[in-house]
């Protein structure tokens, strides 16, 4: 137990130090390359942390979370370091990560007895169909509004809908399993993830529609800071959710 607590303590200290480092650099508005590298190290550490030998939960839970964070790592590498024309591939791997998180939430619901039916595959299929239907309605509104639809817009819309589903479902799981640390970490992580992506949307708004508001430049600058202010802790919390609750907390 002491070794376990020491591991978490070292992990959190490293992440807090890196977090403070890139925030200071971003606020100073200098050395963007260094900031980008530190940000990627934060996500890399999240992935490496969940790859450490774990005990207490199901092998399926570990596998799904590890795959989700692997795709997240790939996404961040593409978006942070590769050319802008690769952005759609970064969003596609982010979409894959969100779908994996969704599968894990269904698995956790079954594990803790919050939900037992239908099967995991049926739930995934139904959820994917519902997300596609919502995306289709959203695309129709965008077309009516005169916003051009391309492959990137399609992927981004599907990704954001998947994220919102995960935010709602993780919050529901946390409410059902009151006091369950794993569920609380997941819910908090996905909520911060959502706040991050709202700011990503503000940051990229002018790429989709013309923005005439004079204050947008200030909002743009604030959003550029808030993205990673929310995103880094969201991934740390999600990585910490690999630790299951104690037996007394499980149903």
N, C-alpha and C positions, 0 to 999 in steps of 0.2 A: 504493500500500500504506500509506504514512504517513497519507494522508487517511482511509483505511478504518479504521486503528487509532485515529485521533483521534476519529472518529465513535463508535466503540464505547466509547471512554474517556469521552467527554462523556455519552453515553447512560447508562452505568453510574453515573457520578458523580451525575447527576440522580436516578436511581432510588434510589441508596443514601441520598441526602439526604432524599428524600420518605419513604422507608421509615423512617428514623430519626425523622423528624418525626411521623408518625402513631403510631408505637409509643410515643414519649414522651408524646404527648397521651393515648393510650389508657391507659397505665400510671398517669398522673396522674388519670384518671377525670373529666376536664373537657373542655368544648368539643367535644362529640360531632359537632356539625355541621361544624366545621373538619376533624376527622379524616376524616369521610365524604368530604368534598370532595377532600382530599389522596389518599385511597385511589382515588377515581375517576380522578384525574389520573394515577396510576401505571398504571392499565389503559389509559387514553387514550394515554399515551406508548408503551406496548407496541404498540398498534394503529398509531399514527403511524410508529413505527420500522419496522415491516414494510412500510409503504406507501412508504417511500423506495425510489428506484431500486436494484435489486440486480443482481448479475451472478454467473454461475457455476453456477446450478442451473436446473432446468427451469421453464418458465412455469407449468406445471400445479402444481408444488410451491408456488410463490409464491402463485398464485391460491387454492389450498385453504387455506393457512395464513392468508392475509389474510381470507378469508371466515370461518374459524373464530374469529379474534380479533375480527372485526366482530360476530359473534353473541355472543361473550363480553362485548364492550363494551356491547351492547344489554342483555344480561342484568344486568350490574352496575348499569347506569343504572336499570333497573326495580326491582331489589332494594334499592338504596341510596336512591333518591329518590322512588319512587312508593308508593302506598298498599299495605297488606298484601294486599288482595284481588287485586292484580296479580301476586303472588308466583308463581302457577302459570305465568304467561306468561314470567316471568324464568327459571323452571326449564325451560320448553319450549325457549327459545332456548339455554339451557345444554346441553340434550340435543342440539339441532341442532349446536352447536359440537363436542360430543364425537364425534358421528357423522362430522363433517368431519375431525376429528383422526384418526379411525379410517381414513378413506379415504386420508388423507395417509400414514399409517404403511404401508398397503398399497402406495402409490405409491413410497415410499422403499425398501421392501423390493425392489421390482422394479428401481428405479433402481440400487441397489447390488448387484444380482444375488443378494440373499439369498433371493429367491423369485421364480419366473417364472410359475407357474400355480396356480390358474385365473385367469381375467381379473379385472380390478379390479371390474367390476360383479358378477360371480359371487361374489367374495369378500365384497363388501359385503352382498349378499343373504343369503348363508349366515350371516354374522356377525350380521346383524339378526335372522334367524330364531332363531338360538341364544340371543341376548340376550332375545328375547321369550319363549322357552320357559323360560329361567331365571327371568324375571320372573313368569311364570305360577305356577311352583312357589313362589316367594317370596310371592306374593299368597295362595296357598292356606294357607301357614303363618301368615300374618298373620290371616287369617280364623279359623283354628283357635284362635289366641291371643287372639281377641276384639278385635283392632285394626281399627277402621273403615277401609274402603277408599273413598277418593274420588279425584277426578281428579288432585289434587296428589300423593297417595301413589303413584299409578300412574306419573306422570311422574318423580317423585323416584327410584323404584325402577329404572326404565329408565335414567335418567341415571347412577345410581351403578353399575349393572352395566356400562354403556358405559365409564365411567371406569376401572373395574377391568380391563376388557379392554384398554384403552389403556395402562394401567400395565404389565400383563404383556407386551403385545406390544412396547412401547418398550424394556423391559428385555431382552427376547429379542433385539431388533435391536441394542442396544448390545453385548450379549455376542457376537453373531455378527460385528459390525464393530468389533473391538477397536481402541481408539485413535481411532475416528471421532468427532470433536468434536460433529458435528451429532446423532448418535445418543445420545451421552452427555448432551448438553444436554436432549434430549427426555425421556430416561429419568429424569433427575434432576427435571425440571420436572413430569412426571406423578406421580412419587413424592411430591413436596411437595404437589401438587394433591390426592392421596389423603389425606395427613395433614390438610390443610385441611378436607376434607369429613367426615372422621371427627369433627373438632371441631365442625363445623356440625351434625352429627347429635346430638352430646352437648348442644350449645347449644339445639337444638329438641326434645330428647327428651320433655320434659314436655308438648309440644303433642300428642303421639301416645299416650303411656301415662302413667298416674299414677306419680310418683316420690316414694316415701316416705323415701328415704335422707336423713339429716340433712346429710351432706356434699355433697349435690348442688349446693347454692348456691355452694360454693367451686369445685366442678368446673365449674359453669356460668360463673363469672367467669373461670376460667383458659381455658376453651374460647373465650370471647369474644375473648381476646387472641391465642390460638394460631391462630385461623382465618386472620387476615390476616398473621400472622407467617409462615405457610407459603404462603398464597395469592399474595401479591405476588411473592416470588422465583420461584414456580412459573411465573407468566406471563412474567416477564422471561427466564427460561431458555428457555421455549417460543418466545418471540419471537427470541431469539438463534439458535435452531436453523434460522433461515432461511438462515444462512450454510453453504454446503456444505463438505464436507471437501476437502482438496487432492487432486489427482489420484492421488498415491501412496497415499491412504487409501481410494480407491474401488476396487471390484473390477471 
